[in-house]
Structure formats: C-alpha cells, structure tokens
Amino acid sequence: MNGLLALLSLVSYVVVSFLIPQAGPTALIAVTVAALVGGYLIYRSETDRRFLLQLFVAGIIVRVVIGSIIFVANLQEFFGGDALTYDEFGYALLRLWQGEIQFKPEIDRFSAGGGWGMLYLVAAVYAIIGRNPLAIQFINAIIGSATAAVIYLCAYHIFRNIRVARLAAFAVAFFPSIILWSSQGLKDAPVVLALSLAMLATLKLGERWSVKYLIVLIVALFSVFSLRFYIFYMLVAAIAGSFIVGMRELDGKSIVRQFAVIVCIGLAMTYLGVLRQASQQVETFGSLEAVQRSREDLARSARSGFAADVDVSTTSGAISVIPIGLVYLLFAPFPWQVGGPRQIITLPEMVVWWLAFPLVLLGGWFTIRYRLRQTLPILIFTTMLTLAYSVFQGNVGTAYRQRAQLLVFYFIFAAVGFIFLKEKAEERDRAAERAREAIMARRAARRALQRKYSSGSETSR
C-alpha cells in the first residue's frame, strides 16, 4: 500500500506540473509542506497511525486530482462560485496589508456579513507564495483529508472500537460531496475541520484536564466564528451543555475541571473580541425576520428553491417548516429533481446516502442507549444544526452543500450501526458454528459408543 501511494503521489505531481505549469509547481510545494505538517501530527497519534497516514495520503491524492480538474476546466463557478470571491477579496486584503488602503471599504463590507476568516487564510497564503488559487484548493485538500483522521479519533474516543473509527474515517475521506467541497477554494473544508477539532477537544477535556486540548478548543471555536459565525453559537451551546451535564460520572474534581474549561473559553473569547462581535451579529442577524429574508432569497434565487411561500418570521411558522426542511436537508436532491448536470452527478452519491441512513438511525439509537454521556457534544450540536438548517435552508443546492458539515458526524453513527449489524451477524455465525461443532461432537461420541458396544459384544461371544 505504501508503495502504491508513493507511486500515485509521484504521478499526480508530474501530471499537475505538466498540465498547470504556471500555478502547479508552487501549489505542489505548498501542499507538500502542509502535508508534512499534517502527517507529523497524525504520526504522533497513539492509535492506528499507519492506517491514518495511509488514509491521509490517499485522501490528498484524490482531492488534488479533483481540484486540478476543476482548476483546468474552469469549473469554479459551476461547483462553487464563492471560490472566486474568496480569491478576489483575499488578494484585496493582502494588498490592504501592503498599504493600499483603497481596498479597506470593500473588505469592511465583506467582513460585516461574516466569513472573514477565509479572507485571512487566503491572504496569508498569498503573502507567502503569491496569488495562486490552486494552492488554496490544495491546502483545502490537506484540510479535508486531515478531517478524516480527526473523526477517527472522535469515534475511537467514544466507542473504543477500531472498526467503527476506521469506517467513519474512510467515509469522511472518500464520500463524494465531502471530497468535492474540500477540493475547491471554499471555506467548507476549514469549517468542518474546525468543528471536528472542537468536538475532539471537548471529548478529551470531558475526560481529563489538558492545556493542549484547551488551546485546540479555543482556536477551533475562534476559527468557526471567523468562518461561519451562526454555527459558533450552536457549537458553544453544545459544548457548554455537555460540560454542565457531564460526559462522565460527576464528582468534585470533574465539576471543577469542567467549570474551569468554561471559564477559560469565556475569557479567551472575550480577549479575542468574539463576544463584542457576537453581540453586534445577534442584533443584525439574530431574529426570525432576518432568517425569513435570507430563506426567501435562497428559495426564490434559483429553480432549486423549495417551500418559497413558507413564512418563518414567527415561531409557529419556523416550527411548521421543520418537517419539510428536514426532508430536503437530509435527502435532497430527489430523482424527480434531476434536471441538469449538477443534479445528475449527485445521484449515485444520494443513492448510497439513502441506503446508509437507516444505519445512522440504528447507530444513533445504540449511541443514545449505551454512550449518551460520552457523545453529548456531538449529539447536541448535530441536532441543533440539523434543526436550524431545516428552518433556514430554502434551496436544494445550498442544503446539499451545507449537509457536509453534518455528514462527518452522521458517519460516526452510520459506522456504529453498520458494525453493530456486522458483529451481530458474526455472533450468529459463531453460534451456528458452535452448534455445528456440538452436533458433530455428539455424532462422533455416538459413533464411538456404538463401536465400543459392537467391540464389547464381539468379545463376549
């Protein structure tokens, strides 16, 4: 496997350098440096490091190939026009850093709507290597591949089952939509990695105090706030709720530890200016009327909009839209909505997802029954974000894209459900094998008795 991955890496390097001679070599240098850093961090993992490193490299190769195709064919607008926006504004931010103050008004206008963290990421990369959108795509490829390793660590921490952790990580590494969104210059990959790191750090801190994981949690929270601020509030609520309830049996020491973590997070967010910005964002965006305006724009902006006549500006209206919003968020696009190339390429993936969803339900049931405390932050966050997107989203394409933020956690439950069924089947096979062995043993004993009886009868004669 290592030799095959090395060969594929070499081939991809040569092909990218040949097909994209201007941007390719510099982007490959950037991805190599980032991959070495990511690989070193994964190597320090104490569990299944060989599998994780192989998965990391394979995920990078796939994403580099897809990203190169998108770049060469100029498909950025087709798959995600935001990549062009981040390139333009990120470069403008770099020029602002270099003293060209004429770019400040447009940067301020962009930042007022959130998502400014992606501009800083793009500008920082451009400051080192020059303007190179392909390098941003390749760095996102590293981020997307690293997310699989983080999900592995989350799943293993909760269930202590290597097969569950491997399956969840494999799904995150190679599920088509997750590959697609982490192969472009979009903020989806950093958002998902930050969410995954926040959950891993929360799980670790719920077990024991760790300065390392406290820093990881604070950085992850700040990253989420800078990239997609409305998720930040749900993430904080999930983390605080899990610490208050407790992910392990509570005692005096654990209560003090969890209170200390919450205090440290609050102090860090205050120092970084998050609370001040958050209060401003709540005033601007934190109402159902604002949600209604945004949802209406999404529902009417394209042919893929749905439930455009729904009014979510009231509590009853928001609750009423949850069922249909939930169905579209989880399962769209549907076969009857396939009317263009975007929908057509999603259909095979959707069939796989529809078939896998019962495993999510089974794994969720098992988790709630046997691992409820340990999984609290993930359960609270995924539930809140799922319901929020069910109200907020009014466009099939946007729902399909935002689903990736949930899929990485859903795949943990799907892996649990699959391994649960597999172990049940293996136990039945073992039971059947033991039954066959018992039957054969009884038959052998019966034949031995028969031979002994026959031998005894002949001797008596």
Secondary structure as GFF3:
##gff-version 3
##sequence-region A 1 461
A	DSSP	alpha_helix	2	19	.	.	.	ID=ss1
A	DSSP	alpha_helix	24	43	.	.	.	ID=ss2
A	DSSP	alpha_helix	49	72	.	.	.	ID=ss3
A	DSSP	alpha_helix	76	80	.	.	.	ID=ss4
A	DSSP	alpha_helix	82	97	.	.	.	ID=ss5
A	DSSP	three_ten_helix	101	103	.	.	.	ID=ss6
A	DSSP	alpha_helix	104	112	.	.	.	ID=ss7
A	DSSP	alpha_helix	116	129	.	.	.	ID=ss8
A	DSSP	alpha_helix	133	159	.	.	.	ID=ss9
A	DSSP	alpha_helix	162	174	.	.	.	ID=ss10
A	DSSP	alpha_helix	176	181	.	.	.	ID=ss11
A	DSSP	alpha_helix	188	207	.	.	.	ID=ss12
A	DSSP	alpha_helix	211	227	.	.	.	ID=ss13
A	DSSP	alpha_helix	229	245	.	.	.	ID=ss14
A	DSSP	alpha_helix	252	271	.	.	.	ID=ss15
A	DSSP	alpha_helix	274	285	.	.	.	ID=ss16
A	DSSP	alpha_helix	288	300	.	.	.	ID=ss17
A	DSSP	alpha_helix	315	331	.	.	.	ID=ss18
A	DSSP	three_ten_helix	335	337	.	.	.	ID=ss19
A	DSSP	alpha_helix	341	370	.	.	.	ID=ss20
A	DSSP	alpha_helix	376	392	.	.	.	ID=ss21
A	DSSP	alpha_helix	396	402	.	.	.	ID=ss22
A	DSSP	alpha_helix	404	460	.	.	.	ID=ss23
###
